[in-house]
Amino acid sequence: MKHLFLLVFYLLPAILFAQLDTIYIKPLPNTKVVSVHSLLRQFRLSFSSPNSEPVFFENYNLALGVRLKYKKIGLSFAVPVARLEDKSLGDSKAYVVGFGLYPKSFFVQGDMRYIQGLYDFRDNRFREDMRAVYASFFGLHLFNADRLSLRSAFNLVNRQQRSAGSWLVSSVLEYQYFRTDSLALFAERNPLSITQYNSYKLGLGGGYAQSWVKGNWSMTGLASGGIEFRRLNYQSMQNTNFQDRFLLSPRLRFFGSVIYNADHLFYGVSGNYLPRLDVADQLNTRVMDWTIRLSLGWRFY
């Protein structure tokens, strides 16, 4: 950890004073930005162990929200307006709060979701007793940030004027909280009945991003992968003490966008996908998460 802080300390001056290539990127003033968006999001949570079949729970909804930007900070909020599963099974809720930071060489975003009620695939029923919190902080550093602006592609802050690409290093912090009256994992040996679960994750890795530009239109793709360090603990009905586990597993994440980005008006579609990768040791959870966002906004000069 000490060596990591030293590396950041030595790289910080170069990062802070990096200059944009204005042929490739048109920097826009630090002005107020307001946009509205719709979110189509599927959140699927699975529990598994070596001696049991995985069980799946899902929240799948359409939400409407607003994003505000002032100087180098952006905030967004979204509330559900429609559940896209069988409504007779119950009424789940999912509220989202997000933020973004806009330094020159970094792409930083985070969100926190509170989910009340999940659809149980195993029993084909709605579980109102289930509660989940999913918080994620994702950051990356571009090696070619003077020519490629992910702030243009995903935060609509700058304007990408020419096609460009860049290698990148990435990191992610995540927290998961899950609580239920009882969740039984059937197994031949040592069956579990979980009441609460917590997971803390740190992921490190790298990848590549590319933007293709034609006029005010641009299309961007980003793929990032690496290693994830996980600490989890859970409480069962058999044992009121929390049991701790440590895991090391692979991680992948994909981002994409197609946008129209003029000086004042911007609109487009963006999305991200976090696939589920199973690595089980006594007890494990995986999140398969994808989001599609439609945005329409205006910059005030």
Secondary structure, DSSP 8 states (H G I E B T S, - for coil): -HHHHHHHHHHHHHHHT----TTTEE---S-EEEEEEEEEEEEEEEEEETTEEEEEEEEEEEEEEEEEEETTEEEEEEEEEEE-S-GGG---EEEEEEEEE--SSEEEEEEEEEEEEEEETTTTEEEEEEEEEEEEEEEEEETTTTT--HIIIII--SEE-S-EEEEEEEEEEEEEEEEEEEEEE--SSS-EEEEEEEEEEEEEEEEEEEEEEETTEEEEEEEEEEEEEEEEEEEESS-SS-EEEEEEEEEEEEEEEEEEE-SSEEEEEEEEEE------SSSEEEEEEEEEEEEEEEEE-
